[in-house]
Amino acid sequence: MRTLTKQLCLAAGLMTLVAGVCYGLGYGFYQHKPLRDADYFSLYIGDKTFCRTVNYYDDKGDQKKVTALLSYAEENAMSYLMRRFGKDKGSAIVKACEVERHEALRANCRTNPDDQVELVVLELNKPLVKQQKLI
């Protein structure tokens, strides 16, 4: 009789624990709001090129390497947009973006050497894309 009582109490306690965890998870997912396209625009995930690398080669005077790094970063950012927004909307966003703005990228890298060049590219293009109401 005692083992039956212990088993019932243990089962009731575990059910209460599981129900509490499930309620907490359900409440958390209920409160979660999906991200808007404008939020996804700046959440870059992929290969990284850091501004300090660009600054290093710029200080050395290797303009060919700097141009290659900036072009690579722009290509990474545009391919991220294509992956994130899909074929149709992604290509419309990429067409709206300006590339080959290397002087603006260099200036921004000088002021913020710890940033990623891909994020700088996305942030420079965000107002243009918002203006065309794509995000």
N, C-alpha and C positions, 0 to 999 in steps of 0.2 A: 504494500500500500504506500509506503514511503517513496519508493522509486517511481511509482506512478505520479505522485504529487510533485516530485522533483522534475520529472519529465514534462509535466504540464506547465509548471512554473517557468522552466527553461524555454519551452516552446513559446509561451506567451511573451516572455522577455525578448526573445529573438525576433518574434513577429513585430513587436513594438519598435524595436531597433530598426528593422528593415523598413517598416512603414514610415518611420521618422526620416530616414535617409531618402527614401523615394519621394516623400513630400517635399523635402528640402531641394532635391534636384528638380522636381517638377516646378516648384515656385521660382527657382533660379532661371530655368528655361522660359518660363512664362514672362518674366520681367525682361528678358533679353530682346533687344531691338536689332534688326538686321542693319548692316552698314549700307550707307548710300553709295552711289557711284563715285561721288566726290571724295569719300573717305577711302575707297579702294584705290583711287588714282594715286595717292601718295604712299600707299603701303607696298613699296617695292620689295620684291623677293627675287633674288637671282645673283648673278655674278657681281662682284663689287670692284669698283675702281675708286680709290680714295683721293681726295684733293691733295693730300700731302705728297703723293706720288707725282701728280701733275706738277706741283710746285717744285719738286726736286729736279725734274727734267727741264722745267722752265728756267730754273736758276742756272743749270748747266749750259743752257743755250741750245739744247737739242730740240729744235722746233718740229722736226719730223716725228720724233717720238711723242711729243705733246699732242700734235695733231692726230696721230694714230690712237692715243689713249682717249682723247675726247670723242673721236668718231666711234670708237669701241663702246664707250659709255652711252652715247646717244643710241647706238644700235641695240644695246642691252635694254635701255629704257623703252624703246619703241616695241621691241619684241615682248617685253613684259605687258605693255598695254594690249597687244594683240592676244596674248594668252589670257589676260584677265577679263577682257570685255568681249571676246569672241571675234569671229571673222568679220561680221558686218559692222557692228558698232566699233570694234577695235580699229578697223581700217579707216573708218570715218574720223576717229580721234587722232590716229597717226597722221592723216592728211591735214588735220587742223594744226598739228604741232609744227613749230619751226625748228629746223635742225641747222647745223653749221653756224651756231651762234658762239663761236669759240672764244671771242673776246669777253663776252658776258660771263661765260663759264670760268675763264681764267680769273676775272676780277672777283667773282664769287668765291673761287677756291682760295684766293689770296686772303680774303677776309675770314673765311671759315675753313681752315685746313683739315679739320677732323670730319668733315662731311663726306658723303659719297657723291661722286659726280653724277650718278644716275638719278639720285634724289634731287640734285640741283637742276638737272635737265627737266625733270617732271615738275618741279616747283616753278621754273621759269615759263613752262608751257601751260600751267594750270589756268591762268587768267584767259588765255586765248581760247582754250577749250570751253571754259565756262561761258565766255562771251558768245560762242556759237551754240550754247545750250545743249552740249553733248553730255555733260555731267551735271 
